[in-house]
Amino acid sequence: MELKTIGLTKKFGSKTAVDNLNITLTNGVYGLLGANGAGKTTLMRLLCNIQNPTSGKILLNGKNIVGLGERYRNLLGYLPQHFGYYPDFSAFDFLLYVSALKGLDEKAARKKSKELLEAVDLSRESKHKIKTFSGGMKQRLGIAQAMLNDPHILILDEPTAGLDPKERVRFRNLISAFSKDRIVILSTHIVSDVEFIAEEIIMMKSGQIIHFGNPQEITSEIDGQVWECTVPTAYAEKYAAAYNTSNLRNTSENQTILRIIGDRPPMENAVRVQPTLEDLYLFYFKGGCEE
Amino acid sequence: MKKLILFELRKVFSKRLALIALIGIILFSALLSFSTFQNKYAFDQNIGKGTGKTAVEIDKEIAAKYEGILTDKKVQQMMSDFAPTSDLHGLSAIYVYQNAMQSAAFSRFSDKEGNWNGLSVSDVFGNEEIKIGYVDGWLSTSRNMVRVFVALALAVIIMLAPIFSGEYEGVDNIILTSKYGKTKCATAKVVAGIITAILTTTLIAAFNLLLAFVFYGTEGLDCSILFAPSDYVEAFIPFNITCGTLLKYQILLAFTCTLSVTGITLFLSAISKNQIVALVAAMAIFLFPVLLPITEVNPLFRLVGLLPIYHVLAISLLSVEQMSNGMLYAIWAIPAALLFLGVGAGISRRVFAKHQVL
């Protein structure tokens, strides 16, 4: 399966959210990274055909997804960043409803809903009304609904938001097991989530792709630019403010290890270390959200 | 598809506001019927006087005495039976209410002293054969139904305003990315809207008829509305139709109203970004035409009268014209409703399918 964007552009007034994007996605897990406002959500909505591009098109196996209509949506699973729900529906009923929307027959819908509620650890709460759920529970329900139709293209926008570490691990395992022969695209701010499961990383900034490759390939750009140095804890904050610091870790004896990204060693005792995806992310998005 | 329709119906009927509206209308109907029944008053020199159930029994007993075709002989008998026996202190006998039959007779055949005004049945009604009997109960029911059906239309708006716009508050991105989200789901919403309108109208109409049967019985359905007590505007409908026909038209018009309102609300729900906007806009569009300075004597009323509010304010629309096939002009409310519904349903499906998630 091949999902391809050609000159994909989306503008909101004078702001270009997605800028002339040309990418080809084949089976695999893609991690979409970028600061807030980088265009990730807009790209996902365009891929889901719930926003029309200003220009350009999206092809699935050479065919425009707009023309494919139901056939395309039948292959699609989507977890939006923020999604609504029906407060008086139980989790199970909500999944049955989404199953009906996805065209599953009654028997298959019940079976699949039970399986997925088990997979996201909501089986005990399956009969509870959604309005009684915590944010994390709603998020897990959202993940379950996206997978109801065994989608060949699974698009997850911030799927781990609100999940505790144990749930995040469960989610990563679920996606890893599910992703064979499918296109899975997930965006997150939690770099470690994609680092573990994504085969390819798409890094977006100002609506454009600035990096596209596997984690080793794209972190190679900052090879030799990541340093670790030990400073007295009393001066740690001062150094952290002065340099592009990706991590601080206190050790015993009032010492702090700083992880600093820069062309040159920040101090004499700095030791060059292997860059991670998080280092790369911070290298590009130190400023936080984009305007 | 059936499953999707059932889910949509569940969504409609599980909303608290919708349930409040529905229960509110049922209570309103019951309260209106009961208070009307309790307020009934009748007096007859021979039988006595009373209110509520007693008044209804007195009116029925009097009606039984005169029931059948209205003749000049019966008019004379009424003028004699109901002649004032005490000083009216300057009041016009036409407006002094004793009982339903007296009020009907005096408003047409009496002068202000309570004497016969010299008019014959044919002078008042032409060549029409006027069947008289106990019509007070059914005409009260008809009058109450006008208010109930206006409230019903508003309740239907409350129930249907969120049908599309409610989804725009977050679930739209899940619906529109699912296989049938842009096709069968939109159709299911339209069908659920129509079913909601039909079910609710049937329930409320049946409940009001049931209350009428309980309070007033079945007498008088085949009697003319033209020989009604003086305070019923139904008697101004210038056609010799029976109470049964009046109620049939009124219930038919309730259905055409709620279906028209369904079309309008579906359309507004699909184009509005939130349900409050859809709700307010639909209510405003429904109610606005009553502010227009157009009465049934204006030729434009033939068009304006087909707007849904006039379907439930039935008396004006029923007064327009009796067509050569015997049907009243109000029958045009059916194609009008189908037009509102068809256009509203068609556009709303299309708008929802093309909705852009922002």
Chai-1 contact restraints between the chains, C-beta under 6 A:
chainA,res_idxA,chainB,res_idxB,connection_type,confidence,min_distance_angstrom,max_distance_angstrom,comment,restraint_id
A,R45,B,V357,contact,1.0,0.0,6.0,A-B,restraint_1
A,C48,B,T177,contact,1.0,0.0,6.0,A-B,restraint_2
A,I50,B,N173,contact,1.0,0.0,6.0,A-B,restraint_3
A,I50,B,L176,contact,1.0,0.0,6.0,A-B,restraint_4
A,I50,B,T177,contact,1.0,0.0,6.0,A-B,restraint_5
A,I50,B,V357,contact,1.0,0.0,6.0,A-B,restraint_6
A,Q51,B,Q356,contact,1.0,0.0,6.0,A-B,restraint_7
A,E70,B,K179,contact,1.0,0.0,6.0,A-B,restraint_8
A,R73,B,K179,contact,1.0,0.0,6.0,A-B,restraint_9
A,N74,B,K179,contact,1.0,0.0,6.0,A-B,restraint_10
A,L76,B,T177,contact,1.0,0.0,6.0,A-B,restraint_11
A,Y78,B,T177,contact,1.0,0.0,6.0,A-B,restraint_12
A,P80,B,N173,contact,1.0,0.0,6.0,A-B,restraint_13
A,F83,B,G170,contact,1.0,0.0,6.0,A-B,restraint_14
A,F83,B,I174,contact,1.0,0.0,6.0,A-B,restraint_15
A,G84,B,E169,contact,1.0,0.0,6.0,A-B,restraint_16
A,G84,B,G170,contact,1.0,0.0,6.0,A-B,restraint_17
A,G84,B,V171,contact,1.0,0.0,6.0,A-B,restraint_18
A,D88,B,S14,contact,1.0,0.0,6.0,A-B,restraint_19
A,Y97,B,F7,contact,1.0,0.0,6.0,A-B,restraint_20
A,A100,B,K3,contact,1.0,0.0,6.0,A-B,restraint_21
A,A100,B,L4,contact,1.0,0.0,6.0,A-B,restraint_22
A,L101,B,S178,contact,1.0,0.0,6.0,A-B,restraint_23
A,L101,B,Y180,contact,1.0,0.0,6.0,A-B,restraint_24
A,L101,B,G181,contact,1.0,0.0,6.0,A-B,restraint_25
A,L101,B,C185,contact,1.0,0.0,6.0,A-B,restraint_26
A,K102,B,S178,contact,1.0,0.0,6.0,A-B,restraint_27
A,K102,B,K179,contact,1.0,0.0,6.0,A-B,restraint_28
A,G103,B,K179,contact,1.0,0.0,6.0,A-B,restraint_29
A,G103,B,Y180,contact,1.0,0.0,6.0,A-B,restraint_30
